[in-house]
Amino acid sequence: MPDLAPLSARSVMLSLLLGSHPDRMSAAELVRAGEHFGVPPATTRVALTRAVAAGDLQRADGDYVLGARLAARQRRQDEAVLDAETAWDGTWEMAVVVVAGRTGAERAALRDRLTSYRMAELREGVWTRPANLRRPREYAAEVVLSTFAATPDEDPATLARQLWDLGDWAAQGRSLLARLEATPEPAARLAVAAHVVRHLASDPLLPTALLPADWPAASMRTAYAAYQDELRSLWTVAR
């Protein structure tokens, strides 16, 4: 894996709020925390102003909180970091696109929405995954979809390998985990941790029976949870 670029000042600020789970942070707290990652105070203040202008952050009683888009992203990250699996009875979720004539932007938005629910496209307009997650199937409210529960005739492990490149995901995950463990410098460590949680967000969260041996997701979740504790400790000191 190539070297990971350090995060920009704005990304540092967003990562602090995304990863450490304070309800809010003041400008002074973010400035002090930013200094820990090598971000000068003036640069932090500019980054915060731009993040508010872009809607990534909002002001609330003088503090900074995540905007709507990033709050939704945080919920997806939390799902990835927490064990979202429940008992699996072999059934699969299926969503079939039944409305034609949509614009390219509408099709792209639907693809993003279904992907965010960790669905994979079996063939054009047909999305599926094992029905092993506790999260609500809010995509079922899409008027352009019909949704079903189904059981594939073929071997489910073979189907999972066709839908997701599990070997590549695992290899990248192990590489990131090793890099996080070997990186002590704060700014570089934050950059690696951001890639870890981004990679976890693409974990298909498959049933254990369908995963290859030595699947690294659980170890990555444990390592990232420990890093969140580091960030929370930093936030506490900053206060």
Secondary structure, DSSP 8 states (H G I E B T S, - for coil): --------HHHHHHHHHHHH--S-EEHHHHHHHHHHTT--HHHHHHHHHHHHHTTSEEEETTEEEE-HHHHHHHHHHHHHHS--B----S-EEEEEE------HHHHHHHHHHHHHTT-EEEETTEEEEES-B-S--GGGG-TTEEEEEE--SS-HHHHHHHHS-HHHHHHHHHHHHHHHHT--SHHHHHHHHHHHHHHHTT-----GGGS-TT--HHHHHHHHHHHHHHHHHHHHHH-
